[in-house]
Amino acid sequence: MAVAGALEPNVPNTVADATTHDGTARRVNYYDVTTALPTGAELPAVADRTSHGTNSLGRTWAEIVGEDNIMMERVGANNAAVPVASIAGFTAAETLPNDAPSFGTNTAIADATSYTSAANASRYRGIPGSVWCLGSDCKIVDGILTGSWYFTPDSQDDYYVLNRNNPDPDRSNLYERDNDYVIYGHWLAVATSGEVTVHTYAYLPGASGSDPAGNTANLRLGEDTADGAVNTATYTGEAVGMSVHKTFDGNAKRTGIHSGAFTADVTLNATFGATATLSGMVKNFQGGTHTDSSWTVALQETNLTAAAALSGGIGVAKGSGQAGDWTAQGHGPSTAADPQRPTGFFGNFESHFTDGHASGAYAARKD
């Protein structure tokens, strides 16, 4: 099958060590930063990919507000229909912090008046967006929004978490954008010849407005020497990708070959010190006849660089067949002034079994 051809290794052999194996699949491309992704028609829309997800612990604006509290309204110069939620009853201080001091005790606002996050710092409990008066009854009475006030976020896709550093009483910064998560998935590209290429990706979110991108710098990998210090950590998460499963009869004659998308569990074990290391396991492959739930992939121990990536760029991923490869990159909200342990790792892997192949992307978070 076409996918089987893509996942098979370039050089068939049975060597399974770090110096002589060549388990690189024939036609698998993987990406670990957004800038490496192809552009234009080569990059399908998210809805057209085989798998696309995140391991964010946050929620989108719509999930925070609740779908039952959202409706579609046409707003703006282009009269576009956007999701909005009522903010009647919110305080002007939390919603329009830049303008609140200028409002009187009973201020009427004209229909179709708008305030934006860029010009007015308008927000929904910390989430940036636009505030609209969509009626003739909009007022600000003693600092409270009354009437037909509505909010729409700048982004429908960003995730938000509780702002633990600034839960102020007026709730103007109750939420903050989640930057510490991984976006991961895969898609297939089919050439005119019918040849299939598998693309897998795992990367951090990019910068949005004034928010920084996910961070991979200044992670603390050295040994902690304080009493009671723990210099190991376990990370768990999910892998997604494409797999091929071959079946055989009692005479070792192949009776079937199946391909499709899989999910699996990932566990990583980090040891921190003068030479930090990372190892792990991919197991519990699920998806259908194209997987074998007994498959396991040992992500063999590899040293970590100062940048929290695998030394040499790749490690050995060992299934029951020829050795394959795996990559890893640590991340977390760390700074030069306050270096922290990685809160997670992400990467890609290729693995081979006596009865199949698998290639995917993963994201794992510290337990």
N, C-alpha and C positions, 0 to 999 in steps of 0.2 A: 504494500500500500504506500501511497505518497508520503504519509506522515512517518511511516516506518523508515523509509529511505532517508528522511531528514534527521531522525534521531539516532541512526546507527553511527558508530564511531568511524573516523577516517581510516584508521589503521587497525584491522582486526588482529588482536593478539590476546593473550591471557595474562600478561604481566600486570601486576597490581602494586607497583611501588612508585614513589614520587619522582624518581629519576628517569625511568624508562617508559612509563605508561603514556599512551596517547589516546585518551578517552574523549577527545573533543568530537562532539556530534557533527555530522556532515553539514547540516544546514540549520544551525541554531544561532541566532543573534541575541545577545542580552545587553541590557542597558541599566546603568546605576545612577545616572544623573539626567535631568530633563534635557540638558543641552546635547546629549548624545542621541536622543530620539530622532528618527527620520522626520522629514518635514513634508508638507504638501500631501499629495495623494498616497504617499507611502505610509503615512500614519493614519490609520482609520479612526473615525470618531469613537468616543468611549462606548457608545451604545452598540457599535459594530464589532467590538473586540470580544474574544471568546470569554475572557474574564477580566474584571477590573474592580478593585476594591481598595480599602484602607484598613489600617489597624488603629485608627483614631479612637480615643476614649471620649471624644466630644460629640456634640450634636450640631446639626445645621440649624439655622434660624427657624426654618419651618418645623423641625422636630421640637425645638424649644417652645415655640408659640402654640403648636398643636394644629393639625390640619383642619379641625373643625372651626378654628378661629381665623382662618385665612380665606380671602375671596379675591377674585380677579377684578382689577379696575384699570381703566384706560387713563393714563396720566402722561404729562410731559408734552413737549413740542411735537413729537411724532405720534402721540396718542396711542402709545404701545400699551398692551394689556400686561400688567405685572401683578404678582401676588402681593397683597397688602393685608395688614392686620390693624385693628383699631387700637389706638393708644389713648383714647379718652380716659381721663382719670389719672394719667401719668403726670408727674411734675415737669414743669418747664426746665427746672434745674437739671434733671436727669436726662431729658430728651433733647433739649436745646441749650446746652450749658453756655455757649458763647453769647446767646441772645437773651437769656433769661433775665439778666439784670436790667435790660431796657424795657421790659414789659411792666405795665402798670398793674393796679389791682383789679382792673376789669378792662381787658384789651380785646377788641374785636379784630379778627383776621379775615381778610378777603378770601373768597372762594378761589381755588386753584393756586393759592400761595404755596410755595415749596421752599424747603430748607435742605441743603445737601451736606454730606459729611465733609466734603472738601472745603466748602465755604463757611459752614456753620457748626461743624463737628456734631451734626445730628446723629442720634444713636438710639438703639433699643436696648437699654440696660447694658450698654457697652459695645453692642454690635453696630458697626457703622452702616449708614444707609440714608435714605431720604424721607423727610417728614412732609406730609401733604395735608392741606386743608381741602377737603372734597365736599364742601357744602357752604351754605350761607350762615351756618350757626356756630362757626368756630370762634371760640373765645379762650382767653387765659384769665381765669378768675382766681385771684389770690394765689397765683403760682401754679394752678391746676389747669390742665388742658380739658376743655369741655366741648362737646359737639362732635363734628365729623372729622376728627383727626386720624390720620392713617400713616403707617410706616411700611416701607419696602426696603429690604437690605441691598447693599451694594453687591453682594455675592450670594447666590443661592447654594453654592457648593462648599464654602468654607465651613470648617468645624470650630465650635466654640466650647470652652471649658470654663468652670467657675474660676474667677480671678481670686486666688487665695491671698494675693498680696494687697488687694485693695477692695474688700467688700464694704464699700462706703454705705452709710445709712440711706442715701437717696437712690441707691442702686444704679447710678449712672455708669459704673464700671463693674457691674456684677459678673459679666462674662468677658473673656479675652479669647483671641484667636488661638487655636491649637496649632502649634508649629512642630510639635514633637511626635510626628507619626509618619508612617510609610505608605506610599501609594504603590500598588503592585498588581501585576496581571500578565496577560499574554494575548497574542493574536497570531493568526496564520496568514501568510501571504502566498498566493498561488500564481505562478508564472503562466504565461500563455502556453508553455510546453506541458503544463500540469505539475511541474515541480513545486513542491511545498517547502517553505521556509518557516520555521517556528521562531517567533519573537517573544522574549520574556523580559520583564522590566520590574525593577524595584528601586524607588528613589524617594527622596524627601520632597515635601511641597516647596514650591518656589515662593519668592517674596510676593507680597500682595499689598500695594499701597505702602504704608509706613511700617508694616509688619515684616520682620526678618524671615528669611527662609529657614528651614530646618538646619540644625547645626551638626557638624562633624568635627569641629576644631576644639582644641584645648581639653580633650577628654583625659581623665586621670586614670592611667593604666599601671602606675607603679605600686609598690607594696605600701600598705598602711601599717605603721608600727605601733600605733597606740594600743593600750591594753584593751583586749576584747575585739580588736579589729578583725574584720572578715575580708579575706582577699580572694574570695571566689564568688561567683554569681551564676545563677541559672536563668536562662531566657527561653520562653516558650511562645509558640505562635503557629502560623499556618503557611503552607506552601500551596501554590496552584500551578498548573502547567498542563502539558500534553504527554500522554504515555501510549505505548504500544505493548500489547500482551499477546504472546504466541502460545498456542496450545499444541500438545503432542499426544500421540497414542502410545500404547505400550511398547511399540517398536521404534519409538523416537521419531516417528514420522509426523511432520507438522500437519495438524488438522484444522487450524484456524489462526487468523491474525486480526486483531481488533485495535482500533485507535480511538482516542477521545480525550476529553478534559478530565483532570483529576484534582482532588484536594488531598492534602496529607498534613500530618502533625509534625512540627519541628521543635526540637529541644537543643539548645546550645549551652555549653559549659565553659565559662571563662575563668582563668586563673590569672590574677594580677600580681605583678612583681617586676623585678629587673628585666625579665623576659616574659611578657604577658603572652598567654596562649589561648586559643579557642578551638573547641571541638564540638561535635554534636551528632544528631541522628535525625533522619527523616523516616517516618513510619506511618502506619495506618492509612495507606493509600486507599482512596475511595473514588468511585465514579461509575463503575459498571464492569462489563466484560473486558474492558481495555486495561484494567488494573488487577493486581493480586494483593489482597490485604496482608499477605505475609511478607511482602517486600519490605526490606529495610535498607537504608543507605547510611553508612557510617561516614560522617564528615570528619575525616581524620585530623588529629591535632596539628595545628599550624601556628607558628609564632605570629603575633600581631605587631605591626609597625607602630611607630609613635603616632601615626595618624589613624590608629584603630582599624586598619585594614589588614588583610592577610598578607604576610610577607611573601614577596614574589608575585602578588596579585591573585594567585589561586592556590587552593589546596586540593587534596585527593578525596574524591567522593567514591566510596567503595560499596557497590551492591554485590550481588552474587556472581556477576560476570566481570567483564573488563572494567578497570578503574575509570572513573570519570573525574570531573572537576567541580569545585565549588568556590564561590567568592563570598566575602563578608565585609561589611562596613559598619562601624559603630556610630551611634548618634546620641544626642542628648543636649539639654539646655545648660551647657557648660561655657564658662568664660575664662579668659586668662587670669582674671582677678579671683575667680571662684571655680576652679576646675572640679568637675564631677565625674563619677563613674558613668559609663554608657548606660542609658536607659533602655537601649535596644540595639539590635543588629538587623541588617537586611542584606539580601544578595540573591544570587542565582546558582543553579546547580544542574549538572548533567550526570545521569547515572545509568548503568547497564546491568542487566540481570541475565541469568541463563535463559529466561523466557520472556525478555522484553527490554524496554528502554523507557526512560522518563527524563524530562527536562522541565524545569520550572523556576519560579521566583518565590521568595519567602520573606516574611517579616516576623521578628520575634521580639517580645518585650520582657523586661526584667520581672521575674516573679516577686 
